[in-house]
């Protein structure tokens, strides 16, 4: 259905904007849309709303810089504590660690909803600052709670025990292991999520104010405010990563240093660093009082906004270009580990230097590239990425030259064009947002890119799966595995080139965006399609979930082989219904209830035969005790061969036999199963 032009003045909110995306195309000039108190000179400069060029270091705005500094600190530190604390110190289950990794970044996927709340429901007449205070207060409180909570002894009270195989444990080693440590992990997962919820809420409100300030900038300078605040954020992300990487790297936390901050000490330092943002939020950010919006009217207008061609077209570009440009190759980590031998500390330094280059890309764009053609900027920077990164990968894989810093160094430089492409997406958002919906629009546009990542991860695994590039093959380093890795590298960068095909959906520059907004019309069909694909549950892709559990390559291959759907809950299975109908459904779950409900749903609702399900169920367990639980009994009652369905047991053979002699025959069958799968994989 072709877009249909909209009538004049569709939205009251957008009438207030100097450049509304619903302007009547018959109006030849934007100047006629000005309000009486706006000067002609200001309009001629191309500003989208009155107020003049903002000064971020002024008393009215300097609080924003503190906002993004605080966001950078938490974003740089909090995710980096999950693995060393939960996995290494407490030895939590893979599920808990995976959940924590997802939960500390999960709030970023809901920015649009935070934006809607902030837009519609002002507190004491203010739409942004009260929510920012609430968010930072919650964040600081959660950090202080983690700082004062006793963490107890680590799982390995003697750090060197971590390197001993469980089959070789002596009575002395078992006596000093703290088997209660993993049970402490669950409460930290919840607290970390609440902390992340708080600071992301503050970030969304700060983004809304930045959007307003950016629209006050003249066209020639529009983008400098965004570039400045994201440069500040990146600097503090680097600081947080350095602090975590060098001061949270002791033996108890899986590192090599003989000194380390404890987890509570690190949380206390983070809380102290973030605390000044509270007064800065209230006293050094200027905000005008606003009346409460009519929520039903706001939602209707937001729906109309989604139906505008300029909006759904830009969303489509961000989403589909994001998918194809993010397709990578699975051999990257094994090559880094086995062929190059990159050390953890150098990997940390690589991340830091990468952020520096990313920041450089933002700054270069701010100084020189505000008027460059957005499409050509993405293509030209993409060409640089392909030439540099692909060359380094192939030279390393074929053993022409192998060195840690040759592998890490040149690809660091490609973060410069990555920063350029990233900031361009934010420039487009400012051109689209209207008055009154800044929070929702900015949150929507920045969320779209996040939604593409799980799809890209899944496609990467599906593309690379047939090449069967296992750790064992990479270690063998023979001609066949080098050829297979080469194919996956070439496919990866071919997908980047394919992503450029979606650039036709991206306007060339600011004026082109405004013109498309004015004349592009709207389509409810396209708006509905846009809303539908954004509501698919992409919080956790099946492949990323398995990788986070750190299962062996053999088991990952066994689970994923011939499968397009892995369901970790009934709810996700319902969302992925169409995928499941065209594939071999796999139920991978820890909970008893989840297993039973998913099984019944597949049979009674979706119509799968019992025989088909029996051959496609995978069960994961971490403890021998789990074999006695009702989850297995209920499946055995349905004729499921539990022995051939279990894919992971984290326990030594000796302790298994000592504690459960009756299951010795099961162990032998399980060993035979793994050997068979290993042969199939090879």
N, C-alpha and C positions, 0 to 999 in steps of 0.2 A: 504494500500500500504506500503510495507516494505521500510525503508530508504535505499537510494542508496548511496554508498560511493562517496565522491567528488574527483575531480581531484586535482592534485598538484597545490598549489599556486593559488587558485581561486581568492583571493582578494589581490590587491596591498597593501591596508591598513594593512591587517593582516600579510603580510610578514615582516612588521617592528616589530612585536611583537615576543618576545622570545618564548612564548608559544601561538601559534595561535590555534583557535578552528577549523581551516580548515587544519590542518596538514595532510600530507600523512601518512596513517597508516603503510606504509611499513618502515617508519623511526623508527628504534628501539630506538633511543635516541633523547632527546630534545636538547642536547648540540650542535649538528650539525647545529641547526637553529640560533646560536648566530651570532651577528654582530661582525666585527673584533675588535672593541674597548671594548668588554666586556671580563673581565677576566674569566678564567676557575673557579677560586674559587667562583666568584659571581654566576656563573651558577650552580655550585655544591651545593650552598646554597639554590637553588630552587627559586631564584627571577624570576619574570616574565618579568622584563625590567631593564635596567641598572639604576644606580643612587645611589645605596647603601641604607642602612637603614635610613629612614628620621627621623629627630629630630624636633618634633613639636614646641619646645621652641626656635628654632634657628630664626635668623632674616628673613630667607627665608620662614619660615612656620608659625610663631606665629600669623600672620594675620588670618590664618584659625581658630584658637581657638576663636578669636574675632568674626569671622563669625558665628560660631555655638552658641556662647554666645548670640549674638544679635538675632539669629533665636529663641533661647529658650525663650528670654524675650518676643518677640512679640507673639510667639505661646502660651506662658503661660498666656498672659494678654489679647490680643485682643478678642479671642472668649469668654472669661469670662465676657466681658463687654456688650455683646449683650442682654442677658436677663435682667440684672438690669437696663440698660439704656433705651433700646427700649421698653421693656415690662412694667417694673415697673415705670420708670420715665415719659416716653412719652405716655405710654399706647397704643402703636401701635397695629395694627391688627395682628392677628395670622399669616396672610400671610406674612406681612413685617418681623416679627420676624423670621419666618421659612426661608424666603429668605435670611435674614442676616446671620443666622446660617449656611446655605448652602454656601453662597457666600464667607465667610471668610475662608472656608476650600476647596472651589471648585478648586482653582489653583493647589492644590496638586494632583488632578486627571489628570493634563496635563503636568506632569514633563517630559515625554518623548518628547513632542513637544518643550519644552524649551531647552532640551538637544540637539535636532537636530539642532536648530537655533544656539546654542552656538558652536556645533561641526563644522558647515558648514560655518558660516559667521563671521569670526573674524573682530574685529574693530581695526583699526590701527595695525593690525598684531597680536592682542591678542584675544584668544578665550574666556577667562574667566573673567579677571579682569574688562574690560569695562562694560560687562553685569552686573557684581556684583555691580559696582558703579551705573549703571542706576537703578537697582532694589532697592538698599538701598536709593538712592536719592529720588525715587518715594515714597518709604515707609515713609521716614522722612517727606517729604513734606505733605503727606496726614495726618500724625499724627499732624503736626503743623497746618494744616488747621482746623482739628477738635478741636485743642487746642484754636484757636482764634475765632471760630464760636460761636456766642451767642446761648445758648441752650434754653433760655427762661424759663418760669415757668413750673414746673411739671404738669402733668394732675391732680393729687391730690395735690392741694396747701396745704391742711392739710392732713398729712399722714394717720391719723386715719380714714379718709373717705374711704380708700381702703377696710376696713373690713365691711362696711355697704352695705347691699343688695340694689341694684338699686331701688327695689320696695319701699324702705323705705326712699328714698331721700326726704329731705325737700326743700323748695324754697331756703333757705339759703345755703344748701349744693350745689345745682345745680348752684347757682350764683357764687360760688367760684371755681368750677371745670373749668379747662382750656381745653375746648373742642377743641381748635386749636392745642394742643400739638401733637396729632398723625400725623398731616400733616407734621411735621418736620422730621419724621423718614426716608422718602424715600432718602433724600440726604445723610444721614449717611450710609445707606446701600450701596450706590454706592461708597462712599469714603472708607469705610472699605474694599470693594472688591478690589479697586485699591491699597490700602495698602498691602493687602494679595498678590496680583499679584506681587508687587515689591519684597517683601522679599522671596517669593517662587522662583522667578527667580534667586535671589542671592544664595539661598540654592542649587538649581540645579547645578549652576556653581561650587559652593564649593564642592558638591558631586563629580563632575567630577575630580577635583584636588585630592581629597581624594582617589579616585579610582586609579589614577596614582601613588600616593605615596604608597598606599597599595601594588601595584604590584612591587614596588621596594624592599619591605621587603623580607628577606629570608623566606623560607617556614616555618621554625620553629617559626618565630615571626609574620608571616603574619596574620593580624587581630588586632594587637595592636593599629595601627593608627585609625582604625574605632572605636574601643572600646573607645579610649581616647576622640575623638571628640564628640561621642554621649553621653559620660558621662558628658562632659562639657555642652552640650545642655540640658540634663535632669536636671542638677543642676540649670540652669537658668530658665527652665520651672517651677521648684518648686518655685523659687524666685518670678516669675511672678504671679503664683497662690496665693502665700501667700500675695503678695502686693494687688492683686485684692480682695481676700477673706476677708482680715482684714481692708483694707483702703477704700474699695468701698462697704461698707455694711451698709450705713446709712438708715434712715427711708424713705427718698425720693426715694431710690433705692431698696426698698422692704426689707431692712435688719432690724436688731434690735439694731444696735449701735447708740449712740447719737452723734457720730462724723463720718465724712466721707470726703474723697476727692471728689471733683466734677468731672464730666466726663472730662471737658477741662483740669483740673489739672492733671488727670491721663494720658491723652494723651500727655501733655507736659512732664511729667516725663518719659514716654516711649520714646519720641523723644530724650530727653537728654541722656538717657541710651544707645540708639542705635547710636547716632551721632558719637561717636569715631570710629565706624567701617568703616567710609568712608576713612579717611587717612590710617587706618590699612590695608584696602583692597589694596590700590595702592602701598604702600611703604614696606609692610611686607609680601607680597606673591610673590614668585618668579615664573615667567612664561616666557617660551620661545616664541618667535614670530613664527607663523605658517602661511603658505600660505592658501589662501581661497580654500576650497574643491570644487570639481566638484559635484554640488548638485545631478544631475541625476545619476552620478556614485555612489555617497554616498547612495542614496535611493536604488539603485539596490543591493549594497553590504549589506545594512541593511536588505533588503528582504531576501537575501541569508542567512544572519545570523539567521533570524527568522525560516528559513527552517532547520537549523541544529538541530539534535536530542537533543543535550545537552541543547539548548535554549528552544525549545518548550516543552521538558520534564520537565525542572525546572519550567517554567511558569505554566504548567498544575498542578504541585504539589502545587505551591504557591496559585493558584486560587481555586482549588477544596478542598484542605486541609483547606484553609482559610474559605471557605463556611461552611463546616461541623464543624470545630472547633469553629466557631463564633456563631453557633446556641445556643441561650440561652433560658430562660423561661420568659414569660411576667409578671409573678407574682412577680418578684424580687422587683420592685419599690413599689407596694402595700404592700408587706410583710414588707419592710423596713419602710414604712410610718405608717401602721396601726397596725401591730403585734409587731414591735420593737420600733417604735417611734423615729427614728434617727433624730436629730436636724440638721439644715442646717450647723451650724458651725462645728459640728463633721463630717459631710459629706465632708466638705472642707478639714479638717485635714486628713480624710481618703484618699482623692485624693493625697494629698501631700506625705503622708507616702507610698502610693502605688507607686508613682514615685521614691521614695528613694529605695524601694525594687527592682523596675525595673532596676534602675541604678546599684544596687548591683549585679543583675544577669549578666549584661554586664561586670562588672569588674571581677567577678568570672570567667567568660568564658575567658576573656583576660589573666588572670593570670594562670589558671589551665587547661582550656578546649580547647586550640587551636588545640589539636590533638585528642580530643575525637571523637568518632563515632557520626556523626550528627544525624543519625536515632535514635540511642539509647538515645541520649540526649533529643530529642523531646519526645520519649515515656516515659522515666523515669520522666522527669519533668511534663509530662501530667498526669502520675499516681499520683504524689504528689498533683496536682491541684484537681483532681477528689476526692481523699480521703479527703482532707481538706475542700474544698468548699462544696462538697455534704454533708458531715457530719454536717457542720455548718447549712446548709440550712434545713436539715431534723430535726435536734434537735430544731431549732427555730420554724419551721412550726408546729411541734407536741407539742410545749409548754413544752418541757422537761427542757429547760433553755432559757430565753429570756433576752438579755441585749444588749445595743447599741454596746459596744466594743467587745462583743462576736460575734455579727453579722459582725462588721466591721474588727475586728482584724485579725483572722486567714486568711480570704481571702486576706488581704494585703500581707501576706507572699507568696501567689501564684504568685505575680508579679515577684518574683525572677526567677522562671522557665519561665515566659513569656518573660522576658528580654533575657534569654538564647536562646529561640526559635527565637526571633526577630533578634538578632545579627547574628545567623547562616544564615538566609536568605541573609544578606548583605555579609557574607563571600563568599557565592556561587557566588554572582554577580561579585566579583573581579576576580574570576577564569575564568569567561566567557568573560568579556569585552576585546576588542582588542585595538590597538592603533588607535586613531582617532575617535572612536565612544563611548568614555567613557561616555559622557553626556547622549546620547540616551539610552545606555544599562543600566546604573545605574538608569536613570529615569524610564525606562520600567519595570525593576524588582521591583522597590519600588512602582510603581503604581498598579501592579497586585493585591497586597494584599488589596489595597483600593477598587478595583472593586468587591471583594468578599463580602464586608460588606452589600451592599443593598440586595443582594441575600439572605444572611444569615438572615437579618432582615425580609424579606418577608416570608422565610420558617418558621421562628420562629412563626410569626403570623398565618400562615396557619396550622401549627402543633397544636398550642395552642388554636386556635379559637374554635374548637368543645368542649373544656373543659369549655368554658364560665366562665372564672375566672374574674369576675367584682370586682370593688372596694367594692361594697355592700356585695358581698359574702365573700370577705376577711375580711371585718369588722365583719361579723357575726361569723367568726372563728369556724365554725362547722366541724363535721367529714367529711362531703362530700367535702367541699372545701379543706380541708387538704389533702384528698386523691387525688383530681384533681391536686393540686400543686405538690404533690409527683410524680405523673405520669409525669408531664412536666419537673421536675427536672431530673428524671431518663432518660427521652428521650434526654434531653439536653446533658448529659454526655455520653450517648450512642453514640450520634453523634460525640463527641470528639474522642471516640474510633474508630468509622468508619473512621474519618479523617486520622488515622494512616495507613489505608490501602493504602493511596496514597504515603506513604514514599518510596515505591519501585521506585518511579519516581525521588527521591532525591538521588544524589550521597552520598556515605558514608563519604568522606573526600576530601581534596584538590586534592590529586593524582588521586582519582577516577573520579573527575570532569574533570581533564585534559585528562585522558585516554578516557573518554567518548567523549570529544571534538575531540580527535585525531582519534578515530576509529568509532564513532557513525554514521557517514554518515549524510544524509539529506533527507528531503521529502517535496516537494512543497505542497502536499496535506495537510500535518500536519501544515505547515507554514500558509497556507490559513485558515485552521480551527482556528488556534491560533489567527490570525489577526481578523477573523470574530467575535469570542466571546469577544474580547477585545474592539470592536467598538460598542457593544450594549450600548444604552444609560442607564447607571447606575448611573447617577449623583444624582438621587433622586428617591428612591423607593416609591411606593404608600403608604406603611404602615408608613414609617418614616415621610413622608410628613403629613399624618393625625395626627400622634403622636405629631409632632412639632406644629401643630395647637392647641393642647391641647383641643381637643373636649372631650366630656364626653365618658365614656366607652360604654354607650348605643348607642350613635350616631355612634361611630366607628364600633360597631358590626353591626348596621343597614346598614352601607355603605359597609362593607367588606363581609357580609354574602352572600354566594353563588356567590362570584365574584372573578375573577382572574385578572381583568384588571380595573384599575382606571386611567383615562386619564385626565391630567391637561392641555393638549394642543394638537393640531392636530399633531404637529411634533412627540410627544411621541407616539401618537396613531399609527402613521405610523411605528415607530420603533418596537412597540409591536404588530404588526399585527398578527403574528402567535398565540400569547397568546389570543388576542381578539377574534379570530375566534373560539376558543375552550371554550369560557367563556361567562358570561353575562357582556357586556361592560358597564362601568359606566362613565359618563361624570361628572367630578367634576371641576368646573372652576369659576373664578370670572369675566372674561372678556366677554363682549357681543359678540365680534367677535369670540372669541374662542369657545363659546357655539354653535354659528350658524355653523361655519366651521366644528367643530367636528361632529355635528349632520348630516350635509349634507354628510360628508365623510363616516360615518358609513352606511348611506342609499345608496348613489349612487355608491360608490367605493367598499365597502366591502359587500354590499348586505344584510344588516340586515333589517328585516321588521320593519315597524313603530310600530307595536304592541309590538315587543320585546324591542324596545328602550324606548317606553313610560313607560314600567314597570321597567326600569333600569336606569333612569336618577336621579341624586341627585344634587340639587342646594344648594349652600352655600351663605348666605348673613349675613352681620354684621349690616345693617341699614334698618330701615323700608322703607326709601326712595327707596331702591332697588326694591321694589315690583312694582314701577311705571316705571322701566326702560325697554328699548326695548328687553332686554334679555328674560324677562318673556313673553312679548307680542308675540315675534316671536315663542316661544315654545307653547304658548296657541293657536296660529294660526295653529300649527301642531297637535293640539289635545292632548298636554301633560297636565296632571293634575298637575299644579304648586303647588297646595295646598299639595298634597301628596308627592311632590318631594323635598320641602324645608326641610333641615335637621338641620339647625342651625340659631337661631336668638339671637343676644346678645343685648337685650333691655328689660326693665321691662314691665310687662303687663299694668301697669297704664299709662305709657307714650305712649305706643302703642295706647291705646284706646283714650287718650286725644288728640293726634295729628291726628289720622286717624280713626275717628268714623266709617267711611264707611267700614273699614276692621275688625270691631269687629266680624262679623260672621266668617271671615277667621281665626281670633285668636282662636275662639272656635273649629273650625275644626282642627287647628294645635295642640291645646292641646289634643284633642281626639287622633290624630295621635301619639303623643309622648306617651300617656298612653298605646296605643295599642302596640307600639314598646317595651315599658318597660315590658309589660306582656309577650311578645314573648321572650325577653331577659331573664326574670326570669324563 
